[in-house]
Amino acid sequence: MSPGVAGLTLSCWLATWAVRRKTFASYGGYVKGSHGDTSLSRALLFKPDADHRDLLLQDERFVVPAHDGPYGWLAIALDTWEPSAGEVRDLLEESYRMTAPPALVRELDA
């Protein structure tokens, strides 16, 4: 587990992972502009680096979720696309690095 991660918690009926009370990933969301769409109900929401975000958006698997999308977050429906465990791990680590304080990122790199 990454340094400072509080573990899985429930926030607004969504499972979230946080570092120092700042969420870096969550499970379940909504499609931007369509709260009736349940395609992201089993999705991983994460915050990638801005440059990587642009690349990911060229891949049809990644979409902009409601609420957090305007802040740079993306989502991938885990039940539809079935990404590998390694890909999920990489997305979570990148999101952690974007959210965690620099001291914790250095600890992760040590």
Protein Blocks (a to p, Z undefined) as FASTA:
>chain_A
ZZhiabjcdeehiacddeehiafbdeddddehiakbcklmmcccddddfklmmmmmmpmk
bccdehjlmnopacddfklnopafklmmmmmmmmmmmmmcfklmmmmmZZ
